[in-house]
Amino acid sequence: MTKHILFLCSQNKLRSPTAEAVFSEHPGVEVDSAGLNNDAEVPLSEEQIEWADLILVMETAQRARLNRKFKHTLAGKRIAVLNIPDNYDYMDPALVSLLKIRCAPYLP
C-alpha cells in the first residue's frame, strides 16, 4: 500500500518543495508539500491533510501552528517534526542530505 506523506514548512518555497522533489521517486510513497503561511506558494488545504497518512513539519513552531489552524482536521493524523531550520536554499545538497537522514525512519 502506498503511504501518503505531506511535507510542510512556512512558505513552501525551499524546504518542503525540496523534500517533495527528493522523495517523489521513492518507492511506496506519494508525496506532496505545502506552506502554513497564507501567502505560501501552495497554502495548506484541508484536502491535503485528509489525503496524508503522515505529516512532516520542519520546525516545532510549525507543528503548533498546524494544530491551531487545522485542529478539527488533524484527528488521528500522525505528525512528526524534522527539526530542520530555515537556512537552506531549494535543493541545497546539505538540506537534501539532512532530509534523507531525518525522513528515513518514516519511509517504507
N, CA, C and O atoms as CSV, one atom per row, in Angstrom:
chain,resi,resn,atom,element,x,y,z
A,1,MET,N,N,0.835,-1.195,0.000
A,1,MET,CA,C,0.000,0.000,0.000
A,1,MET,C,C,0.876,1.255,0.000
A,1,MET,O,O,1.879,1.319,0.711
A,2,THR,N,N,0.501,2.225,-0.782
A,2,THR,CA,C,1.253,3.467,-0.884
A,2,THR,C,C,0.973,4.358,0.320
A,2,THR,O,O,-0.174,4.528,0.732
A,3,LYS,N,N,2.031,4.917,0.869
A,3,LYS,CA,C,1.934,5.828,2.012
A,3,LYS,C,C,1.948,7.260,1.480
A,3,LYS,O,O,2.798,7.619,0.665
A,4,HIS,N,N,1.004,8.071,1.946
A,4,HIS,CA,C,0.917,9.481,1.538
A,4,HIS,C,C,1.608,10.354,2.581
A,4,HIS,O,O,1.186,10.398,3.737
A,5,ILE,N,N,2.672,11.050,2.170
A,5,ILE,CA,C,3.442,11.894,3.082
A,5,ILE,C,C,3.336,13.348,2.625
A,5,ILE,O,O,3.595,13.679,1.468
A,6,LEU,N,N,2.950,14.200,3.567
A,6,LEU,CA,C,2.815,15.634,3.312
A,6,LEU,C,C,3.919,16.375,4.063
A,6,LEU,O,O,4.043,16.249,5.281
A,7,PHE,N,N,4.718,17.149,3.329
A,7,PHE,CA,C,5.790,17.951,3.913
A,7,PHE,C,C,5.317,19.391,4.049
A,7,PHE,O,O,4.774,19.968,3.106
A,8,LEU,N,N,5.531,19.975,5.248
A,8,LEU,CA,C,5.107,21.346,5.496
A,8,LEU,C,C,6.260,22.206,5.978
A,8,LEU,O,O,7.088,21.770,6.777
A,9,CYS,N,N,6.301,23.440,5.478
A,9,CYS,CA,C,7.161,24.485,6.046
A,9,CYS,C,C,6.315,25.764,6.045
A,9,CYS,O,O,5.091,25.684,5.942
A,10,SER,N,N,6.932,26.918,6.155
A,10,SER,CA,C,6.139,28.151,6.248
A,10,SER,C,C,5.669,28.647,4.887
A,10,SER,O,O,4.478,28.890,4.690
A,11,GLN,N,N,6.601,28.799,3.948
A,11,GLN,CA,C,6.298,29.429,2.662
A,11,GLN,C,C,6.141,28.454,1.501
A,11,GLN,O,O,5.655,28.845,0.440
A,12,ASN,N,N,6.540,27.195,1.676
A,12,ASN,CA,C,6.520,26.209,0.591
A,12,ASN,C,C,7.382,26.683,-0.582
A,12,ASN,O,O,7.004,26.536,-1.744
A,13,LYS,N,N,8.548,27.256,-0.258
A,13,LYS,CA,C,9.468,27.724,-1.302
A,13,LYS,C,C,10.782,26.965,-1.291
A,13,LYS,O,O,11.371,26.746,-2.350
A,14,LEU,N,N,11.260,26.555,-0.113
A,14,LEU,CA,C,12.597,25.970,-0.017
A,14,LEU,C,C,12.584,24.552,0.564
A,14,LEU,O,O,12.873,23.590,-0.147
A,15,ARG,N,N,12.254,24.420,1.836
A,15,ARG,CA,C,12.404,23.121,2.497
A,15,ARG,C,C,11.367,22.087,2.051
A,15,ARG,O,O,11.742,21.000,1.612
A,16,SER,N,N,10.075,22.400,2.152
A,16,SER,CA,C,9.082,21.370,1.802
A,16,SER,C,C,9.081,21.018,0.312
A,16,SER,O,O,8.910,19.843,-0.014
A,17,PRO,N,N,9.265,21.982,-0.619
A,17,PRO,CA,C,9.357,21.569,-2.030
A,17,PRO,C,C,10.606,20.723,-2.311
A,17,PRO,O,O,10.587,19.840,-3.168
A,18,THR,N,N,11.696,21.007,-1.575
A,18,THR,CA,C,12.896,20.171,-1.723
A,18,THR,C,C,12.584,18.751,-1.278
A,18,THR,O,O,12.931,17.789,-1.963
A,19,ALA,N,N,11.926,18.621,-0.129
A,19,ALA,CA,C,11.559,17.288,0.364
A,19,ALA,C,C,10.655,16.574,-0.633
A,19,ALA,O,O,10.830,15.384,-0.894
A,20,GLU,N,N,9.696,17.294,-1.184
A,20,GLU,CA,C,8.793,16.695,-2.172
A,20,GLU,C,C,9.585,16.195,-3.383
A,20,GLU,O,O,9.344,15.092,-3.873
A,21,ALA,N,N,10.525,17.003,-3.860
A,21,ALA,CA,C,11.338,16.612,-5.018
A,21,ALA,C,C,12.226,15.411,-4.696
A,21,ALA,O,O,12.340,14.486,-5.500
A,22,VAL,N,N,12.847,15.426,-3.528
A,22,VAL,CA,C,13.769,14.356,-3.146
A,22,VAL,C,C,13.051,13.007,-3.052
A,22,VAL,O,O,13.589,11.983,-3.474
A,23,PHE,N,N,11.846,13.009,-2.501
A,23,PHE,CA,C,11.150,11.741,-2.248
A,23,PHE,C,C,10.077,11.407,-3.280
A,23,PHE,O,O,9.342,10.433,-3.111
A,24,SER,N,N,9.977,12.203,-4.349
A,24,SER,CA,C,8.932,11.970,-5.353
A,24,SER,C,C,9.085,10.629,-6.062
A,24,SER,O,O,8.097,10.065,-6.532
A,25,GLU,N,N,10.296,10.115,-6.143
A,25,GLU,CA,C,10.539,8.835,-6.811
A,25,GLU,C,C,10.751,7.689,-5.826
A,25,GLU,O,O,11.053,6.568,-6.235
A,26,HIS,N,N,10.594,7.963,-4.530
A,26,HIS,CA,C,10.826,6.924,-3.517
A,26,HIS,C,C,9.739,5.854,-3.617
A,26,HIS,O,O,8.554,6.184,-3.670
A,27,PRO,N,N,10.125,4.583,-3.644
A,27,PRO,CA,C,9.120,3.524,-3.765
A,27,PRO,C,C,8.190,3.462,-2.553
A,27,PRO,O,O,8.626,3.614,-1.412
A,28,GLY,N,N,6.910,3.239,-2.819
A,28,GLY,CA,C,5.945,3.040,-1.744
A,28,GLY,C,C,5.376,4.305,-1.139
A,28,GLY,O,O,4.581,4.244,-0.201
A,29,VAL,N,N,5.774,5.452,-1.668
A,29,VAL,CA,C,5.229,6.702,-1.135
A,29,VAL,C,C,4.751,7.618,-2.252
A,29,VAL,O,O,5.282,7.621,-3.363
A,30,GLU,N,N,3.731,8.393,-1.914
A,30,GLU,CA,C,3.336,9.544,-2.723
A,30,GLU,C,C,3.558,10.739,-1.822
A,30,GLU,O,O,3.247,10.688,-0.632
A,31,VAL,N,N,4.094,11.821,-2.378
A,31,VAL,CA,C,4.428,12.980,-1.566
A,31,VAL,C,C,3.772,14.242,-2.100
A,31,VAL,O,O,3.449,14.356,-3.282
A,32,ASP,N,N,3.589,15.180,-1.190
A,32,ASP,CA,C,3.043,16.483,-1.530
A,32,ASP,C,C,3.681,17.471,-0.559
A,32,ASP,O,O,4.268,17.067,0.445
A,33,SER,N,N,3.565,18.763,-0.857
A,33,SER,CA,C,4.093,19.769,0.063
A,33,SER,C,C,3.206,21.002,0.043
A,33,SER,O,O,2.481,21.262,-0.917
A,34,ALA,N,N,3.287,21.751,1.134
A,34,ALA,CA,C,2.504,22.974,1.264
A,34,ALA,C,C,3.159,23.852,2.317
A,34,ALA,O,O,4.088,23.442,3.013
A,35,GLY,N,N,2.640,25.084,2.409
A,35,GLY,CA,C,3.132,26.021,3.404
A,35,GLY,C,C,2.029,26.427,4.358
A,35,GLY,O,O,0.851,26.438,4.000
A,36,LEU,N,N,2.418,26.758,5.568
A,36,LEU,CA,C,1.443,27.147,6.591
A,36,LEU,C,C,1.063,28.620,6.520
A,36,LEU,O,O,0.030,29.014,7.060
A,37,ASN,N,N,1.881,29.439,5.863
A,37,ASN,CA,C,1.544,30.856,5.736
A,37,ASN,C,C,0.433,31.038,4.698
A,37,ASN,O,O,0.344,30.286,3.727
A,38,ASN,N,N,-0.406,32.044,4.921
A,38,ASN,CA,C,-1.487,32.320,3.968
A,38,ASN,C,C,-0.950,32.720,2.600
A,38,ASN,O,O,-1.608,32.494,1.585
A,39,ASP,N,N,0.250,33.318,2.568
A,39,ASP,CA,C,0.847,33.738,1.298
A,39,ASP,C,C,1.879,32.735,0.767
A,39,ASP,O,O,2.719,33.089,-0.060
A,40,ALA,N,N,1.816,31.492,1.240
A,40,ALA,CA,C,2.733,30.450,0.777
A,40,ALA,C,C,2.511,30.169,-0.708
A,40,ALA,O,O,1.445,30.458,-1.251
A,41,GLU,N,N,3.527,29.604,-1.356
A,41,GLU,CA,C,3.407,29.225,-2.773
A,41,GLU,C,C,2.194,28.315,-2.958
A,41,GLU,O,O,1.372,28.533,-3.849
A,42,VAL,N,N,2.094,27.292,-2.104
A,42,VAL,CA,C,0.924,26.407,-2.070
A,42,VAL,C,C,0.436,26.404,-0.622
A,42,VAL,O,O,0.982,25.677,0.207
A,43,PRO,N,N,-0.591,27.212,-0.302
A,43,PRO,CA,C,-1.102,27.222,1.076
A,43,PRO,C,C,-1.747,25.878,1.419
A,43,PRO,O,O,-2.444,25.284,0.597
A,44,LEU,N,N,-1.505,25.414,2.629
A,44,LEU,CA,C,-2.036,24.139,3.090
A,44,LEU,C,C,-3.559,24.126,3.036
A,44,LEU,O,O,-4.213,25.088,3.439
A,45,SER,N,N,-4.119,23.018,2.532
A,45,SER,CA,C,-5.574,22.870,2.467
A,45,SER,C,C,-6.023,21.682,3.320
A,45,SER,O,O,-5.240,20.780,3.618
A,46,GLU,N,N,-7.284,21.701,3.699
A,46,GLU,CA,C,-7.841,20.573,4.452
A,46,GLU,C,C,-7.782,19.291,3.626
A,46,GLU,O,O,-7.596,18.204,4.171
A,47,GLU,N,N,-7.943,19.423,2.306
A,47,GLU,CA,C,-7.889,18.241,1.425
A,47,GLU,C,C,-6.527,17.571,1.498
A,47,GLU,O,O,-6.439,16.343,1.485
A,48,GLN,N,N,-5.465,18.363,1.575
A,48,GLN,CA,C,-4.120,17.797,1.679
A,48,GLN,C,C,-3.952,17.050,3.001
A,48,GLN,O,O,-3.351,15.976,3.038
A,49,ILE,N,N,-4.480,17.613,4.078
A,49,ILE,CA,C,-4.392,16.951,5.382
A,49,ILE,C,C,-5.156,15.630,5.344
A,49,ILE,O,O,-4.660,14.609,5.822
A,50,GLU,N,N,-6.350,15.649,4.782
A,50,GLU,CA,C,-7.161,14.429,4.700
A,50,GLU,C,C,-6.464,13.361,3.855
A,50,GLU,O,O,-6.565,12.173,4.162
A,51,TRP,N,N,-5.760,13.767,2.797
A,51,TRP,CA,C,-5.041,12.857,1.911
A,51,TRP,C,C,-3.866,12.187,2.622
A,51,TRP,O,O,-3.557,11.025,2.358
A,52,ALA,N,N,-3.211,12.925,3.527
A,52,ALA,CA,C,-1.951,12.484,4.130
A,52,ALA,C,C,-2.133,11.386,5.171
A,52,ALA,O,O,-3.048,11.426,5.994
A,53,ASP,N,N,-1.226,10.396,5.110
A,53,ASP,CA,C,-1.114,9.397,6.186
A,53,ASP,C,C,-0.153,9.901,7.256
A,53,ASP,O,O,-0.271,9.560,8.432
A,54,LEU,N,N,0.797,10.717,6.821
A,54,LEU,CA,C,1.833,11.249,7.701
A,54,LEU,C,C,2.128,12.681,7.288
A,54,LEU,O,O,2.279,12.979,6.103
A,55,ILE,N,N,2.208,13.565,8.277
A,55,ILE,CA,C,2.544,14.965,8.027
A,55,ILE,C,C,3.883,15.241,8.692
A,55,ILE,O,O,4.042,15.044,9.897
A,56,LEU,N,N,4.852,15.702,7.890
A,56,LEU,CA,C,6.177,16.026,8.412
A,56,LEU,C,C,6.385,17.532,8.320
A,56,LEU,O,O,6.404,18.105,7.231
A,57,VAL,N,N,6.541,18.166,9.490
A,57,VAL,CA,C,6.785,19.608,9.543
A,57,VAL,C,C,8.264,19.833,9.837
A,57,VAL,O,O,8.929,18.976,10.419
A,58,MET,N,N,8.767,20.985,9.431
A,58,MET,CA,C,10.203,21.266,9.573
A,58,MET,C,C,10.587,21.728,10.978
A,58,MET,O,O,11.694,21.448,11.438
A,59,GLU,N,N,9.677,22.437,11.670
A,59,GLU,CA,C,10.009,23.017,12.971
A,59,GLU,C,C,8.880,22.808,13.978
A,59,GLU,O,O,7.716,22.678,13.600
A,60,THR,N,N,9.232,22.780,15.247
A,60,THR,CA,C,8.248,22.614,16.322
A,60,THR,C,C,7.183,23.703,16.282
A,60,THR,O,O,6.002,23.427,16.492
A,61,ALA,N,N,7.596,24.941,16.011
A,61,ALA,CA,C,6.643,26.057,15.958
A,61,ALA,C,C,5.613,25.831,14.856
A,61,ALA,O,O,4.458,26.234,14.994
A,62,GLN,N,N,6.022,25.193,13.769
A,62,GLN,CA,C,5.088,24.919,12.673
A,62,GLN,C,C,4.068,23.853,13.081
A,62,GLN,O,O,2.911,23.902,12.662
A,63,ARG,N,N,4.496,22.902,13.891
A,63,ARG,CA,C,3.546,21.903,14.382
A,63,ARG,C,C,2.484,22.574,15.243
A,63,ARG,O,O,1.300,22.251,15.139
A,64,ALA,N,N,2.899,23.499,16.084
A,64,ALA,CA,C,1.955,24.228,16.937
A,64,ALA,C,C,0.983,25.031,16.070
A,64,ALA,O,O,-0.217,25.067,16.341
A,65,ARG,N,N,1.513,25.674,15.027
A,65,ARG,CA,C,0.666,26.458,14.138
A,65,ARG,C,C,-0.313,25.570,13.366
A,65,ARG,O,O,-1.477,25.925,13.184
A,66,LEU,N,N,0.165,24.432,12.925
A,66,LEU,CA,C,-0.681,23.461,12.241
A,66,LEU,C,C,-1.832,23.051,13.161
A,66,LEU,O,O,-2.986,23.007,12.734
A,67,ASN,N,N,-1.520,22.753,14.407
A,67,ASN,CA,C,-2.545,22.358,15.374
A,67,ASN,C,C,-3.563,23.473,15.608
A,67,ASN,O,O,-4.760,23.210,15.731
A,68,ARG,N,N,-3.088,24.716,15.669
A,68,ARG,CA,C,-4.006,25.846,15.878
A,68,ARG,C,C,-4.929,26.052,14.676
A,68,ARG,O,O,-6.137,26.222,14.836
A,69,LYS,N,N,-4.354,26.035,13.478
A,69,LYS,CA,C,-5.120,26.366,12.274
A,69,LYS,C,C,-6.037,25.229,11.794
A,69,LYS,O,O,-7.092,25.485,11.214
A,70,PHE,N,N,-5.633,23.983,12.037
A,70,PHE,CA,C,-6.351,22.852,11.435
A,70,PHE,C,C,-6.731,21.775,12.449
A,70,PHE,O,O,-6.881,20.606,12.093
A,71,LYS,N,N,-6.884,22.170,13.706
A,71,LYS,CA,C,-7.126,21.210,14.786
A,71,LYS,C,C,-8.234,20.216,14.448
A,71,LYS,O,O,-8.080,19.016,14.676
A,72,HIS,N,N,-9.344,20.704,13.907
A,72,HIS,CA,C,-10.507,19.855,13.612
A,72,HIS,C,C,-10.236,18.842,12.506
A,72,HIS,O,O,-10.925,17.825,12.426
A,73,THR,N,N,-9.245,19.096,11.651
A,73,THR,CA,C,-8.955,18.200,10.527
A,73,THR,C,C,-7.874,17.182,10.884
A,73,THR,O,O,-7.687,16.209,10.155
A,74,LEU,N,N,-7.163,17.385,11.985
A,74,LEU,CA,C,-5.989,16.574,12.314
A,74,LEU,C,C,-6.277,15.326,13.137
A,74,LEU,O,O,-5.355,14.572,13.451
A,75,ALA,N,N,-7.527,15.095,13.491
A,75,ALA,CA,C,-7.859,13.942,14.346
A,75,ALA,C,C,-7.323,12.654,13.731
A,75,ALA,O,O,-7.627,12.327,12.584
A,76,GLY,N,N,-6.522,11.929,14.508
A,76,GLY,CA,C,-5.996,10.649,14.065
A,76,GLY,C,C,-4.812,10.733,13.119
A,76,GLY,O,O,-4.311,9.706,12.660
A,77,LYS,N,N,-4.358,11.947,12.819
A,77,LYS,CA,C,-3.229,12.109,11.893
A,77,LYS,C,C,-1.907,11.988,12.630
A,77,LYS,O,O,-1.771,12.472,13.754
A,78,ARG,N,N,-0.937,11.344,12.003
A,78,ARG,CA,C,0.405,11.233,12.564
A,78,ARG,C,C,1.209,12.433,12.076
A,78,ARG,O,O,1.312,12.683,10.875
A,79,ILE,N,N,1.778,13.171,13.030
A,79,ILE,CA,C,2.564,14.370,12.716
A,79,ILE,C,C,3.923,14.222,13.381
A,79,ILE,O,O,4.015,13.838,14.547
A,80,ALA,N,N,4.974,14.527,12.637
A,80,ALA,CA,C,6.318,14.475,13.202
A,80,ALA,C,C,7.066,15.749,12.813
A,80,ALA,O,O,6.805,16.360,11.777
A,81,VAL,N,N,8.007,16.129,13.683
A,81,VAL,CA,C,8.824,17.324,13.454
A,81,VAL,C,C,10.227,16.878,13.037
A,81,VAL,O,O,10.858,16.069,13.718
A,82,LEU,N,N,10.705,17.412,11.918
A,82,LEU,CA,C,12.024,17.033,11.398
A,82,LEU,C,C,13.165,17.876,11.977
A,82,LEU,O,O,14.334,17.520,11.828
A,83,ASN,N,N,12.832,18.991,12.637
A,83,ASN,CA,C,13.845,19.886,13.222
A,83,ASN,C,C,14.878,20.333,12.190
A,83,ASN,O,O,16.083,20.178,12.388
A,84,ILE,N,N,14.385,20.885,11.095
A,84,ILE,CA,C,15.253,21.422,10.043
A,84,ILE,C,C,15.019,22.930,9.963
A,84,ILE,O,O,13.945,23.370,9.553
A,85,PRO,N,N,16.021,23.725,10.353
A,85,PRO,CA,C,15.851,25.179,10.377
A,85,PRO,C,C,15.758,25.775,8.971
A,85,PRO,O,O,16.134,25.147,7.982
A,86,ASP,N,N,15.254,26.987,8.916
A,86,ASP,CA,C,15.049,27.675,7.634
A,86,ASP,C,C,16.312,28.421,7.219
A,86,ASP,O,O,16.325,29.650,7.153
A,87,ASN,N,N,17.378,27.663,6.939
A,87,ASN,CA,C,18.603,28.333,6.480
A,87,ASN,C,C,19.245,27.574,5.318
A,87,ASN,O,O,20.469,27.481,5.221
A,88,TYR,N,N,18.407,27.040,4.450
A,88,TYR,CA,C,18.879,26.327,3.259
A,88,TYR,C,C,18.166,26.862,2.024
A,88,TYR,O,O,17.043,27.360,2.105
A,89,ASP,N,N,18.831,26.753,0.887
A,89,ASP,CA,C,18.211,27.083,-0.384
A,89,ASP,C,C,17.515,25.843,-0.935
A,89,ASP,O,O,17.737,24.729,-0.462
A,90,TYR,N,N,16.676,26.053,-1.936
A,90,TYR,CA,C,15.992,24.941,-2.609
A,90,TYR,C,C,17.032,23.972,-3.174
A,90,TYR,O,O,17.961,24.393,-3.864
A,91,MET,N,N,16.881,22.700,-2.889
A,91,MET,CA,C,17.742,21.613,-3.347
A,91,MET,C,C,19.205,21.774,-2.895
A,91,MET,O,O,20.105,21.203,-3.512
A,92,ASP,N,N,19.441,22.532,-1.844
A,92,ASP,CA,C,20.779,22.654,-1.248
A,92,ASP,C,C,21.250,21.237,-0.882
A,92,ASP,O,O,20.524,20.509,-0.205
A,93,PRO,N,N,22.446,20.837,-1.316
A,93,PRO,CA,C,22.914,19.473,-1.013
A,93,PRO,C,C,22.905,19.140,0.482
A,93,PRO,O,O,22.630,18.002,0.862
A,94,ALA,N,N,23.202,20.123,1.326
A,94,ALA,CA,C,23.171,19.894,2.783
A,94,ALA,C,C,21.735,19.630,3.249
A,94,ALA,O,O,21.508,18.789,4.119
A,95,LEU,N,N,20.775,20.344,2.673
A,95,LEU,CA,C,19.361,20.135,3.009
A,95,LEU,C,C,18.909,18.755,2.530
A,95,LEU,O,O,18.227,18.038,3.261
A,96,VAL,N,N,19.283,18.387,1.319
A,96,VAL,CA,C,18.906,17.077,0.772
A,96,VAL,C,C,19.441,15.968,1.664
A,96,VAL,O,O,18.720,15.022,1.980
A,97,SER,N,N,20.690,16.079,2.068
A,97,SER,CA,C,21.318,15.089,2.941
A,97,SER,C,C,20.593,15.002,4.284
A,97,SER,O,O,20.315,13.908,4.774
A,98,LEU,N,N,20.291,16.151,4.870
A,98,LEU,CA,C,19.591,16.202,6.157
A,98,LEU,C,C,18.191,15.599,6.038
A,98,LEU,O,O,17.758,14.855,6.917
A,99,LEU,N,N,17.492,15.917,4.963
A,99,LEU,CA,C,16.156,15.357,4.743
A,99,LEU,C,C,16.209,13.834,4.651
A,99,LEU,O,O,15.368,13.146,5.231
A,100,LYS,N,N,17.193,13.307,3.925
A,100,LYS,CA,C,17.301,11.848,3.776
A,100,LYS,C,C,17.520,11.175,5.130
A,100,LYS,O,O,16.957,10.115,5.403
A,101,ILE,N,N,18.344,11.801,5.977
A,101,ILE,CA,C,18.610,11.246,7.309
A,101,ILE,C,C,17.372,11.353,8.199
A,101,ILE,O,O,16.964,10.372,8.821
A,102,ARG,N,N,16.775,12.546,8.260
A,102,ARG,CA,C,15.651,12.780,9.178
A,102,ARG,C,C,14.370,12.057,8.747
A,102,ARG,O,O,13.547,11.713,9.595
A,103,CYS,N,N,14.193,11.825,7.455
A,103,CYS,CA,C,12.965,11.184,6.970
A,103,CYS,C,C,13.063,9.660,6.943
A,103,CYS,O,O,12.041,8.978,6.864
A,104,ALA,N,N,14.275,9.121,7.006
A,104,ALA,CA,C,14.477,7.677,6.889
A,104,ALA,C,C,13.559,6.844,7.815
A,104,ALA,O,O,13.012,5.834,7.371
A,105,PRO,N,N,13.380,7.247,9.091
A,105,PRO,CA,C,12.526,6.430,9.970
A,105,PRO,C,C,11.050,6.377,9.533
A,105,PRO,O,O,10.308,5.497,9.971
A,106,TYR,N,N,10.629,7.301,8.685
A,106,TYR,CA,C,9.224,7.397,8.306
A,106,TYR,C,C,8.932,6.789,6.954
A,106,TYR,O,O,7.770,6.702,6.557
A,107,LEU,N,N,9.972,6.360,6.228
A,107,LEU,CA,C,9.793,5.841,4.888
A,107,LEU,C,C,9.711,4.320,4.901
A,107,LEU,O,O,10.362,3.660,5.711
A,108,PRO,N,N,8.891,3.762,3.983
A,108,PRO,CA,C,8.811,2.289,3.909
A,108,PRO,C,C,10.113,1.686,3.374
A,108,PRO,O,O,10.222,0.466,3.247
